[in-house]
């Protein structure tokens, strides 16, 4: 029994080290305030990518770099924007104003889900001054493609410039985040998207 008890803490330590080494430390603020610089994220490759998932992609402008972006629409869906209002299909993302953080206004966005399930939600931010205004013609996302946005909506490049991205450009999907807590997020989060609800 003593031998088992001695090996258990060693096994836990080895597992912890392996788990930590499999994670990636986030650099940059493109996904703030949901995912911030210094956070550690873990994930894996999957073909079952859903709206709300955060994915690691090869940067279309610098293929040697990997960036994180949030999937807002998948193949077969239509996405449109008009002054912060986002519609996927005929459903407008539910948004809740959270407050100010430094020089930003923070908003919580929530996907629709089949009741009684609650859709996945996340935080976005916009500069408080000057207030930003952007819009875009509706985009029909082709099958086998995704439309991605950064959570820092005004200071990062995403599918508004790149267009829809092929699934082959997705390296892996983030499933777990660990980092410092703040007013609107815990220090850890299990991350999974929401299966689309029919219009």
Secondary structure, DSSP 4 states (H G I P E B T S, - for coil): -HHHHHHHHHHHHHHHHHHHHTSEE--SSTTTTTS-TT-EEEEE--S---BT-EEEEEETTEEEEEEEEEEEEETT-EEEEETTEEEETTEEPEEEEEEEETTEEEEEEE---STTS---EEEEEEESSSPP--EEEEEEPPTTEEEEE-SBTTSS--HHHH-SEEGGGEEEEEEEEE---BTTB-SEEE---BPPPP-
